[in-house]
Amino acid sequence: MFGTKGSALRGVSTTTRFCQLPAWSSVCSSSIPDGHGTFRRRSTAAAAAAGAEAENVLPTGSTAPARPAPSLDASTTTSADPFAVLERAAAQGESSRRERVPHACAPAKPAPSVAASTTSADPFAVLWHATRGGLSRRERRLKDGPPVPGIQTPFEKKFTPFSPTKALAMFIRRKARKYPPHKWYVLRALANNKSPRLPGCLAQFMFKQRVAHWRKSRISFYHLRGLPSYLETEQAWARRIKRLERKGYGTSDLEEWSWILQGKTGDEIVQRFVSRDTFKPYFLMNMVLGRDKRIFQAQSLAVIFDYISRHYLEPRQKPEQKRVGPEFRSDVFKIMMYRLMWHCAAVWPAALISVAHLVAAYLETCRADAGGDDEVKWQRIRCRILNSALCALDRRTPIAPYKHVRYNWEAQKVLLAASVKMRPHLLITQNGYRSIRRVLLGMKKTPAEEKAMIRSAKTWPPYRLSWDGVDEQRDREEDLSRSAKAGTMMVENGYPSQPIDEALTNLGGSLPGRQRTIMTRTDGPPKWSSPNMFVYATWVTAIEATRNVREAWTEFQRPPRPNLQPTADVYAAMLEKLFAEEVPPDSPLLPGDSRHYVFPVHDGNLSAYEIARLTPPAPGDLYRQMWERNIRPNDRLLELLLKNTNSIEAGLQYILDGGYNVIARQALVGWSQDVEQINTLPVRVFDAWIKLLCKTHSNYPDPDPHSFSHNHIPLAIKITKLYQQGNARAAHKDKRPWYTILRALATNKYIVREGEGTTHPHLHTLKVFMKAYRLTVFAKGLDTTIFDLLSLMVRKSTVALAFETRKAMATATPTEQYGDLRMVPVIRLAAEKLHATFKEMVRPISVPSNGDASARFELPTLQYTLTAPHIFRYMQALGCLGNAQLMLSLVNWVLDSWSDPRILENAREPGETEYKVLIQTFAYFIEMWPHLPVNDALETMLVRTRQKLEALRQTQGCTWHLPAKRTDGDLKGTDAVVAARWLNTQRYTDTWLNKPSRIVRRVRQGAGAPGDTQNPKKIGMTGFEAEKMDSTAEDK
């Protein structure tokens, strides 16, 4: 990771070639005057000349070991290249070697024209391939022409002013793309560095491999600006390999590491990494776990846990003479921990608990490496790692954050329990307490918190009421939420309360002696960098922690400081209350459970004048008031406005008010071909625009020729592709726009094909859905949300085939040429994909037998957290397809999951919402069973299923039950009619088998007999490759 910025360059005269340092560099750097008009560095400089690279940035982590840099005199720094300044500083600091680094403008040495293999095991082999003309055009110009300013000469510096690992990751990621100047400076400095450190040696090796491939393939590498000119000769490379062999590494190791990092996907890179059971350096593990790696399979993360346990943690417990590998330093472990948490939160949230067990194991086993015999140093390192892990766990998962927040809390509890067991106890910092409070704010209310909320007064402030004598005798601390109790513990441990703590207190229901608020389930206030901004966070959270719009308006008019003017965030909090829907009367929601609902206003004995005075303005009036105060909407407010408007024109006006130019607005509606302007929009604003397009999409063409409302969803698909291709870093693993599109297609939206009219929109909608589904799974990975949407789409398509076509399929014959029958192969393909997806989601995760990571770190059994609503919608899709065998198999899987408490854990206690949904699933199964084609074997399996359930109820205390068999078998529900008509279409396979469709060919080759719906064969879907449909062939 980049260290702190090069403070030695401050006060140095440089030309415009010097890139400005990014804003976040001030957080981790400082310059201290040495008393002679110059500055010295406190820690390792990070990309001082090139500026920070925007890609693959780590969240936190320690820098390289600090080394004092010599002072620089401003009068001697006249070079146009700032890297020359750092080189001369290194030369002055190493005066004992009596070596002077040449000037940066010295001519570059020509590359040798000797040919050798790139895979030779001989360390003295030259990794070059000579072309027909010898040197490249760039090299000949550098050799024959005058010295080019800015060209560096080789230098050796152990701790470079940039991260070699990060620069190498950038080189692998960009491949043949053109390099901006600031990134090229970093790459050039890495090619010139002759240090024997492993990352630098691997980078030089991969540079030579890439150049050899280009020369052999006769590919121009002009965009690298003469990279071969900066690489070593064969003699210098041989000397470096000799120095590397003293550490126990050779050319074969470099070849293996290069082969590992050149995998196409993150899962493939992980499998290559663990293919050989040998120790690999820590920097290679951190590169494998980089944020730019697309790891989608939990199996890959499971083998990473096993590898870390056997090669990094267990050897630390052996005597020093038997250890393998260098010291496992705390800064290296923190980077590894951050990246492993990031991947687990994205694809395997339940494994966050396993990461906490990994951190606890490191704190117990790595004392000799991190702290040695110094007790104070070891205690300080352990506390730093503990609090870093606590702060990293307050980051929410990208998909369904409130559903998975319990894993964050369980992981924090594991760390807290480990800190108590250690002697002396580990101390929790103020930021550690704040992270705990943030996680508790996202948790569901406990029964005690629900009781306190129910007994709150309807007036404002909502003081706690006593309903009986038991309430009179209660302790006041019983009214506090868990987040408020954690804040009390923080103050008791000597930490002063700051504005950010006041904001957390507002969301947690306040503390004794202060005005009570409503405990609100939220992510907490934003983590601003300026302490002054937390004053506004206190104001924002006071508005959010209310029950209705009148209470929110009261807090809006009460700033935390006199004469404090509201900001865009304050207006966004108030507008969110105004846009929220009123909770239904029969809803089980309590105040604070959801930010999307507000409760009715309680008038009490207020007069009409007082009610009018306390009534807030309409959202439009409040927005105009904000605009009159010259407050421009920020990203959060812009997202809120786009989500709650029903007009494209109003949305475009909001975007213009947000400061984005007209070209960007035109590109959003397809009027401009300048797609680069779309990339200027933040991710959250773009996602809100996609939601607006899907909401305003019309199922039928508008008579107005200038209206394109029936093409909003195709436009959303088009600009989403362009946005995520051009803004890859911001849209990395961002699934929200695709899920918005798929949800619209799976519920109540249809796409009418141009020129086809409104006769058969269902077929085209299903094709578009399946194409978007494949692309999304391939690019973003699989999860429970997209599985749920596929279940909804299959059921919607079968219902449309049965009822919403020109003629019901119950009376269709093979001779009638209706376009509706073309839906049959597409539905069959979607059904096969649905079955394969469910098999993938319930496939258990296996850890290698030679490791104990599964038991030591308590790895979860399944990657995906299936809930009762997912099971219910999948059962409905199977019911509409009339597949009795798969429905019975699904019931058996649910019963088998009772032995694992981590599966369907919220559907086990009667009274829980998921428990009711699961019982409803069983009732649906029993209702559909008499109307399905069932043979004697299936009836026997149903009897065995009932016997299995009864045994679970008697032996293991299972609370589930199957309803009795219905007696009114002649009464058919809607899904029973849909299943009967779908099964009727399977008899007329000739109608669509003879059609020249690519879908039909895929079904016939992959799915076997098209008419066999009871026993679908397996389809090769390993990895869920994105099979891009040929839309021209499909629409014929």
Buried (B, 14 or more C-beta within 10 A) or exposed (E): BBBBBBBBBBBBEBEEBBBEBBEEBEEBBEBEEEEEEBBBBBBBBBBBBBBBBEBBBBBEBBBBEEEEBBBBEBEEBEBBBBBBBBBBBBBBBBEEEEEEBBBBBEBBBBBBBEEBEBEBEEBBBBBBBBBEEEBBEBBEBBBEEEEBEBBBBBBBBBBBBBBBBBBBBBBBBBEEEEBBEBBBBBBBBBBBBBBBBBBBBBBBBBBBBBBBEBBBEEEEBEEBBBBBBBBBBBEBBBBBBEEBEEBEBBBEBBBBBBBBBEBEBBBBBBBBBBEEEEBBBBBBBBBBBBBBBBBBBBBBBBBBBBBBBBBBBBBBEEEEEEBEBEBBBBBBBBBBBBBBBBBBBBBBBBBBBBBBBBBBBBBBBBBBBBBEEEEEEBBBBBBBBBBBBBBBBBBBBBBBBBBBBBBBBBBBBBBBEBBEEBEEEBBBBBBBBBBBBBBBBBBEBEEEBBBBBEBBEBEBBBEBEEEEEEBEEBEEEEBBBBBBBBBBBBEEEEBEBBBBBBBBBBBBBBBEEEBBBBBBBBBBBBBEEEEEBBBBBBBBBBBBBBBBBBBBBBBBEEBBEEEEEBBBBBBBBBBBBBBBEEBEEEEEEBBBBBBEBBBEBBEEEBEEEEEEEBEBEEBEEBBEEBEEEEBEBBBBBBBBBBBBBEEBEBBBBBBEBBEBEEBBBBBBBBEBEEBEBBBBBBBBBBBBBBBBBBBBBBBEBEEEEEEBBBBBBBBBBEBBBBBBEBBEEBBBBBBBBBBBBBBBBBEEBBBBBEEEEEEBBBBBBBBBBBBBBBBBBBBBBBBBBBBBBBBBBBBBBBBBBBEBBEEBBEEBEEEEEBEBBBBBBBBBBBBBBBBBBBEBBBEEBEBBEEBBBBEBBBBBBBBBBBBBBBBBBBBBBBBBBBBBBBBBBBBBBBBEBBEEEEBBBBBBEEEBEBBEBBBBBBEBBBBBBBBBEBEEEBEEBBEEBBEBBEEBBEEEEBBBEBEEEEEEEEEBEEBBBBBBBBBBBBEBBEBBBEEEBBBBEBBEEBBBEBBEBBEBEEBEBEBBEBEEBEEEEBBE
